[in-house]
Amino acid sequence: MSIHVFIDKLTSKQIFRTCCLAIAFLITISCGSDDTDDDASSFDCQAGTWTEWVENEFTAYYNAINAYSQDPTESNCTLVESTAYDYLEALRNIVDCVPTANQDAINQAIDEAKEEVDSNPCG
């Protein structure tokens, strides 16, 4: 693999990682200011009980990216794809923590990240 291909893959991964971190950050901030008691999800947004679960999914995804960057095999690529979907699903599951005004933007960002994984999971 040439250095240019590696840099292209690394750049795409960094962009995806940055987008996911931005989503998580927005959700974290939004949940802190959301005082409604009508949250339909199984997560307690005010108590922040969902943060550890999302963090675990992100850590698994991040570790898979690192494993793939050190050993770009098909099995490591499959692991990147799987953990990316798990992380995006975790984010989608906590969208109810976000104020209604921000939910469409969060869902759109998750959809765009999913499209990126669909088109090139390891790129």
N, C-alpha and C positions, 0 to 999 in steps of 0.2 A: 504494500500500500504506500503510495507516495505521500510526501508530507502535505501536499496541497489537499489531497482527499481527506487526510486526517484532520487538517485545520478546518475544512468545510464541515466535516461531521461534528467536530468539537464546537464550532460556531453555532450550528443548528441546535445542538444539545444545550448549549448555554442559553440560547434564545428561548427554547422550550422551558428550561429550568427557571429562567427569569420570569417568564409569563406565569408559570405555576406559583412561584413565590409571591408574585404580585397579587395573584388571586387570593392566596392564603392570607396575605397581609391585609387586603381589603376586607376579607371576611372577618378576620380577627378584630379589626378596628370597628367594623359595623356591628359585630355582636356585642362589643363592649358598650355601645350606645343604644342598643335595642332593648327597651324595657317592657316590651309587650309580653303578656302571659299566654297568648294564644298560639304558641309555637306548636305546630302539628308534628314535628319530627320527634324522634326518640332521643335527641340530644338536648341537653340543657345549655342553651346558648349563653345565658347569664352566668352560669357557673363555670363555663369553659370546659365541660367534660369531653367535648368532641375534639379538643386540640391535640390531646395525646394520640388519639386514633389517627387523625390526619397526619400528624408528625411521623408516626410509625410507617404509614404508607409512603410518605415522601422519602423517608430514610431508606426504605427498601428500594424505591426507584433510583435514588441517588447512588446507592451501593451497586445496583445493577449497571448503571451507566459507567461507574468506575471499573467494574469487572470487564465490561465490554471494551472500554478504552485500553485496558491492559492486555486483553485477549479477545480480539474481535471474531469470535466463533459464532456459528449459527445458534448454538444453544444459549450463549450469552445475549445474542440479539433477541431471541425469543423471550428471555428473562426481562430484558429492557422493555419490550412491548407489553408483556403481561403486567409488570409493575407500573408502567405508565398508565395503563387502563385502570388498574386498581386505585392509583392515586387520583386520577380524574373522577372516578366513581365516588371516591371518598369526598372530594370537593363538591360534587353534585349532590351528595346526600346531606350536606350541611348548608345548602343554599337557603334553607328556611331561616337560618340565623341572620341572613342579610336583610336589611330593610327592603321592602317591596320595590322602592325606587331603583335600587341597585341590582336586583335579581336578574333582569334581562341582560345587563352588561356582563354579569358574572357567568350566566349560562352561555352567552355568546362566546366569551373567552374560553370556556371549557370546550364548547363545540369546535372552535378553531384549533385548539390544542389536540383534540381527538382526531380531527382531520389530518393534522400533521403526523400524528402517530400512525393513522391508517395508511397514509401515502408513503411514509418512509420511517419506520419505527426506530431504526438505528442510525439515521442520518441526521 
